């Protein structure tokens, strides 16, 4: 059974039909939010950022939210293949000891451990990310406004209720509650248009790299918000997936400068925001994705993985304190996903458009 399915927007498909796909054609690589689902992309990440892209010399923009931001920042480290292997190991073995009678870790507990893990992972290496000669990193976060300006036990749930209701009416209206704040490599232009949603830009620095990355991974009510990030407007910052779950951004508007968008993803749909998960009418592709080539696992192949699905956050509850059981399932899924990278590499050697499905 084939594990990999390749999708492309109309402009990307025309390009592949004319001249295939080379590393030098790729100008943007997004990394979606989605927690443990991102583990399935590890072998693809190691191939793309290892032997494939290293053969080119051009500038590439890496855009990430939540675990996607962690992945894209990891790509900017020296020896990225080894760094991705460590990210995979660290993520899989994360564990939260629970006191008697407590069914899940507190947000404070998760934030403290996660922040410590990030410090260990990037300690002394942030300059490798900021000064990468080719890669321009863009970390997406969500900054609260009005009731969501500060985290509060009453105001925060009410604020997110307001965000949910306004988002249901119109996605852009959610900007009254939450704005997109992108922390970028200094001097790097954004590889997408920001006319779709309220947006701010902040240069990345040694002082704000870790807080920005932790904020981008801070799921509301699961982790604590990160407040008052250095160099950025004051306020509470949360998971970038809230505003940009799968980074359905207007890449096509910048296509002439950025090149094609290569998107290793864990599904075909590119859902705009986290609050859009249940709004199926927002799951289809738009002209924003015309220049995108999307790599995703075959849903039938996914059924062959442990538990018949991708790893996800529900596994923390399902396995509880059975760390060995969860690690076995997740390691099994990751080992199987090497087939995704093998099939992509084989297709690149003969990039026939007949195998490319419409996005």
C-alpha positions as CSV (number, residue, x, y, z in Angstrom):
1,X,0.0,0.0,0.0
2,X,1.3,3.5,-0.9
3,X,1.7,5.6,2.2
4,X,2.2,9.0,0.6
5,X,-0.3,11.1,-1.3
6,X,0.8,14.2,-3.2
7,X,-1.5,17.1,-3.8
8,X,-1.0,20.4,-5.6
9,X,-2.7,23.7,-6.3
10,X,-3.3,24.5,-10.0
11,X,-0.2,26.7,-10.4
12,X,2.0,24.2,-8.6
13,X,0.6,21.3,-10.7
14,X,1.3,23.2,-14.0
15,X,4.9,23.9,-12.8
16,X,5.5,20.2,-12.0
17,X,4.0,19.1,-15.4
18,X,6.5,21.5,-17.1
19,X,9.7,20.8,-15.2
20,X,9.2,18.5,-12.2
21,X,10.2,19.5,-8.7
22,X,13.7,20.5,-7.6
23,X,14.9,21.7,-4.2
24,X,15.6,25.1,-5.7
25,X,11.9,25.5,-6.6
26,X,10.8,25.6,-3.0
27,X,10.5,29.0,-1.4
28,X,8.3,28.3,1.6
29,X,7.8,25.3,4.0
30,X,5.0,25.5,6.5
31,X,4.7,23.5,9.7
32,X,1.2,23.0,11.1
33,X,-0.1,22.9,14.6
34,X,-1.4,19.5,15.6
35,X,0.6,18.2,18.6
36,X,1.7,14.6,18.3
37,X,0.4,14.3,14.8
38,X,3.5,16.2,13.7
39,X,5.6,13.1,14.8
40,X,4.5,11.3,11.6
41,X,6.4,13.9,9.6
42,X,9.8,13.3,11.2
43,X,11.3,11.1,8.4
44,X,10.1,13.6,5.8
45,X,11.7,16.5,7.8
46,X,15.0,14.6,8.0
47,X,15.0,14.0,4.2
48,X,13.8,17.5,3.2
49,X,16.1,19.5,5.5
50,X,18.9,16.9,5.2
51,X,20.2,15.7,1.9
52,X,17.6,17.3,-0.3
53,X,17.6,21.0,0.5
54,X,21.3,21.0,1.4
55,X,22.0,20.5,-2.2
56,X,20.6,24.0,-3.0
57,X,21.8,27.5,-2.0
58,X,18.7,29.7,-2.1
59,X,16.7,31.4,0.6
60,X,13.8,29.4,2.1
61,X,11.1,30.7,4.5
62,X,9.9,28.4,7.3
63,X,6.6,29.2,8.8
64,X,5.4,27.4,11.9
65,X,2.7,27.3,14.5
66,X,2.8,25.2,17.7
67,X,4.7,21.9,17.1
68,X,5.2,23.2,13.5
69,X,7.1,26.1,14.9
70,X,9.3,23.7,17.0
71,X,9.9,21.7,13.8
72,X,10.8,24.7,11.7
73,X,13.1,26.1,14.3
74,X,14.8,22.8,14.6
75,X,15.4,22.8,10.8
76,X,17.5,26.0,11.4
77,X,20.0,24.3,13.7
78,X,23.4,23.0,12.6
79,X,23.2,19.3,11.7
80,X,19.4,19.4,11.4
81,X,19.0,15.6,10.9
82,X,20.4,14.9,14.3
83,X,18.4,17.8,15.8
84,X,15.1,16.3,14.3
85,X,16.0,12.9,15.8
86,X,16.4,14.5,19.2
87,X,13.1,16.4,18.9
88,X,11.4,13.1,18.1
89,X,12.9,11.4,21.1
90,X,12.3,14.2,23.5
91,X,8.6,14.6,22.4
92,X,7.8,10.9,22.6
93,X,9.3,10.5,26.1
94,X,7.7,13.5,27.7
95,X,5.8,12.5,30.8
96,X,3.9,14.2,33.6
97,X,3.9,12.5,37.0
98,X,0.4,13.0,38.6
99,X,-0.2,13.2,42.4
100,X,-2.8,10.7,43.8
101,X,-6.4,11.6,42.7
102,X,-5.3,13.9,39.8
103,X,-6.3,12.7,36.4
104,X,-4.3,15.2,34.3
105,X,-1.4,17.6,34.8
106,X,-2.2,21.2,35.6
107,X,-1.5,23.9,33.0
108,X,1.2,25.3,35.3
109,X,2.9,21.9,35.5
110,X,2.9,21.4,31.7
111,X,4.2,24.9,31.0
112,X,7.0,24.6,33.5
113,X,8.2,21.3,32.1
114,X,7.8,22.4,28.5
115,X,9.7,25.6,29.1
116,X,12.5,23.6,30.7
117,X,12.6,21.2,27.8
118,X,12.8,24.1,25.3
119,X,15.7,25.7,27.3
120,X,17.6,22.4,27.2
121,X,16.9,21.8,23.5
122,X,18.0,25.2,22.2
123,X,20.3,26.2,25.1
124,X,23.3,28.0,23.6
125,X,22.1,27.4,20.1
126,X,19.6,30.2,19.4
127,X,22.1,32.1,17.3
128,X,22.2,29.1,14.9
129,X,18.6,29.7,14.3
130,X,18.7,33.5,14.0
131,X,21.8,33.6,11.9
132,X,21.1,30.7,9.5
133,X,22.5,31.7,6.1
134,X,19.5,30.5,4.1
135,X,16.5,29.8,6.3
136,X,14.2,32.6,7.5
137,X,12.1,31.5,10.4
138,X,8.5,32.8,11.1
139,X,7.0,31.7,14.4
140,X,3.2,32.3,14.6
141,X,1.5,33.1,17.9
142,X,-1.9,34.4,18.9
143,X,-2.1,37.5,21.1
144,X,-5.2,38.1,23.2
145,X,-7.1,41.4,23.0
146,X,-9.7,42.9,25.3
147,X,-10.8,40.2,27.7
148,X,-8.0,38.0,26.5
149,X,-5.2,40.7,27.1
150,X,-4.3,38.9,30.4
151,X,-4.9,35.3,31.4
152,X,-7.7,35.2,34.0
153,X,-9.7,32.3,35.4
154,X,-13.0,34.0,34.4
155,X,-12.1,36.4,31.6
156,X,-10.2,33.9,29.6
157,X,-13.1,31.4,29.1
158,X,-15.4,34.3,28.4
159,X,-13.0,35.7,25.9
160,X,-12.6,32.5,24.1
161,X,-16.3,32.1,23.9
162,X,-16.5,35.5,22.3
163,X,-13.8,34.4,19.8
164,X,-15.6,31.2,19.0
165,X,-18.9,33.0,18.3
166,X,-17.4,35.8,16.2
167,X,-15.3,33.3,14.3
168,X,-18.4,31.3,13.4
169,X,-19.9,34.4,11.8
170,X,-16.7,35.5,10.0
171,X,-13.1,34.4,10.5
172,X,-11.7,37.9,10.1
173,X,-14.1,39.2,12.9
174,X,-12.2,37.0,15.4
175,X,-9.5,39.6,15.2
176,X,-11.4,41.6,17.7
177,X,-10.4,38.9,20.3
178,X,-7.1,37.5,19.0
179,X,-4.5,38.8,16.6
180,X,-1.8,37.0,14.7
181,X,1.7,38.0,15.9
182,X,4.6,36.6,13.8
183,X,8.1,36.5,15.3
184,X,10.5,36.5,12.3
185,X,14.2,36.3,11.5
186,X,15.4,39.9,11.6
187,X,15.0,41.6,8.3
188,X,13.0,38.8,6.7
189,X,9.9,39.7,4.8
190,X,6.8,37.6,5.3
191,X,6.2,35.0,2.5
192,X,2.5,35.5,2.6
193,X,0.0,38.4,2.5
194,X,-1.5,39.6,5.8
195,X,-4.7,41.2,4.4
196,X,-6.7,38.1,5.5
197,X,-6.5,38.7,9.2
198,X,-5.3,41.2,11.8
199,X,-1.5,40.7,12.0
200,X,1.6,42.1,13.7
201,X,5.3,41.3,13.0
202,X,8.1,41.3,15.6
203,X,11.8,40.6,15.0
204,X,13.1,37.5,16.7
205,X,16.0,37.9,19.1
206,X,18.0,36.1,21.8
207,X,15.6,37.6,24.4
208,X,12.3,36.6,22.8
209,X,13.1,33.3,20.9
210,X,12.2,30.9,23.8
211,X,9.1,32.9,25.0
212,X,7.8,33.2,21.4
213,X,8.3,29.5,20.7
214,X,6.7,28.5,24.0
215,X,3.8,30.8,23.3
216,X,3.3,29.3,19.9
217,X,2.9,25.9,21.6
218,X,0.7,27.1,24.5
219,X,-2.7,25.5,24.0
220,X,-5.3,27.5,26.0
221,X,-6.2,25.7,29.3
222,X,-3.6,23.0,28.6
223,X,-0.6,25.4,29.1
224,X,-0.4,28.8,30.6
225,X,-0.2,31.8,28.3
226,X,3.1,33.6,27.9
227,X,2.8,37.2,28.9
228,X,4.7,40.3,27.8
229,X,7.3,38.8,25.4
230,X,10.4,41.0,25.0
231,X,10.2,43.3,22.0
232,X,6.5,42.6,21.4
233,X,3.3,44.4,22.5
234,X,2.3,43.6,26.0
235,X,-0.3,40.9,26.5
236,X,-1.0,37.2,26.7
237,X,0.3,35.0,23.9
238,X,-1.1,31.6,23.1
239,X,-0.8,28.8,20.6
240,X,-0.4,30.1,17.0
241,X,-2.7,27.3,15.9
242,X,-5.7,29.2,17.3
243,X,-5.5,31.8,14.6
244,X,-3.6,29.7,12.1
245,X,-4.2,26.0,12.7
246,X,-2.8,24.7,9.4
247,X,-1.4,27.9,8.1
248,X,-3.9,28.4,5.3
249,X,-2.2,31.7,4.4
250,X,-2.1,33.7,1.2
251,X,1.1,32.4,-0.2
252,X,0.0,32.9,-3.8
253,X,0.1,36.7,-3.3
254,X,3.9,36.5,-2.8
255,X,4.5,33.6,-5.2
256,X,6.7,35.6,-7.6
257,X,9.2,36.2,-4.8
258,X,8.8,33.1,-2.7
259,X,8.6,30.2,-5.2
260,X,6.5,27.1,-4.6
261,X,5.2,26.1,-1.1
262,X,6.2,22.6,-0.1
263,X,3.9,21.5,2.8
264,X,4.6,18.2,4.7
265,X,1.3,17.8,6.4
266,X,-0.6,15.1,8.2
267,X,-3.8,15.4,6.2
268,X,-5.1,16.8,2.9
269,X,-7.3,19.6,4.4
270,X,-5.6,22.9,5.3
271,X,-7.9,24.2,8.1
272,X,-7.5,27.9,8.7
273,X,-7.9,28.2,12.5
274,X,-8.3,25.9,15.4
275,X,-11.8,27.1,16.0
276,X,-12.6,26.1,12.4
277,X,-12.1,22.4,13.0
278,X,-15.9,21.8,13.2
279,X,-16.7,24.3,10.4
280,X,-16.3,21.9,7.4
281,X,-17.1,24.6,4.9
282,X,-13.8,26.2,5.7
283,X,-11.7,23.1,5.1
284,X,-11.4,23.3,1.3
285,X,-8.5,24.8,-0.6
286,X,-8.7,28.4,-1.8
287,X,-6.6,30.4,-4.3
288,X,-4.2,31.1,-1.5
289,X,-2.9,27.6,-1.9
290,X,-2.5,27.7,-5.7
291,X,1.3,27.4,-5.5
292,X,1.3,24.7,-2.9
293,X,2.6,21.1,-3.1
294,X,1.2,19.2,-0.1
295,X,2.5,15.8,1.1
296,X,0.1,13.8,3.3
297,X,-0.3,10.2,4.5
298,X,-2.8,8.1,2.7
299,X,-5.8,7.7,5.0
300,X,-6.0,3.9,4.3
301,X,-2.3,3.6,5.2
302,X,-3.0,5.5,8.5
303,X,-5.4,2.7,9.5
304,X,-2.4,0.3,9.5
305,X,-0.6,2.3,12.3
306,X,-0.8,1.5,16.0
307,X,-4.4,2.1,17.2
308,X,-5.4,2.7,13.5
309,X,-4.6,6.4,13.7
310,X,-2.0,9.1,13.9
311,X,-0.6,9.8,17.3
312,X,-2.6,12.6,19.0
313,X,-3.1,14.4,22.3
314,X,-5.9,12.0,23.3
315,X,-3.2,9.3,23.7
316,X,-2.0,11.1,26.9
317,X,-5.4,10.4,28.4
318,X,-5.8,6.9,26.8
319,X,-2.5,5.6,28.1
320,X,-2.5,7.7,31.3
321,X,0.6,6.8,33.4
322,X,1.5,3.9,31.0
323,X,4.5,5.7,29.5
324,X,5.9,2.5,28.0
325,X,2.7,1.7,26.2
326,X,2.3,5.2,24.7
327,X,6.0,5.3,23.7
328,X,5.7,1.9,21.9
329,X,2.6,3.1,19.9
330,X,4.2,6.4,19.0
331,X,7.6,4.9,18.1
332,X,5.8,2.3,15.9
333,X,4.0,5.1,14.0
334,X,7.2,7.0,13.5
335,X,9.1,4.0,12.3
336,X,6.3,3.2,9.8
337,X,6.3,6.8,8.5
338,X,9.8,6.3,7.0
339,X,7.8,5.0,4.1
340,X,6.5,8.5,3.5
341,X,10.0,9.8,3.0
342,X,11.1,6.9,0.8
343,X,8.1,7.4,-1.5
344,X,8.7,11.1,-1.8
345,X,12.3,10.6,-2.6
346,X,11.4,8.0,-5.3
347,X,8.8,10.4,-6.8
348,X,11.4,13.2,-7.0
349,X,13.6,11.0,-9.1
350,X,10.6,10.7,-11.6
351,X,8.1,13.5,-10.7
352,X,5.2,12.4,-12.9
353,X,2.2,14.7,-12.7
354,X,-0.1,11.8,-13.0
355,X,0.6,10.9,-9.4
356,X,-0.3,14.4,-8.2
357,X,-3.8,14.9,-7.0
358,X,-5.7,18.3,-7.0
359,X,-5.5,20.1,-3.7
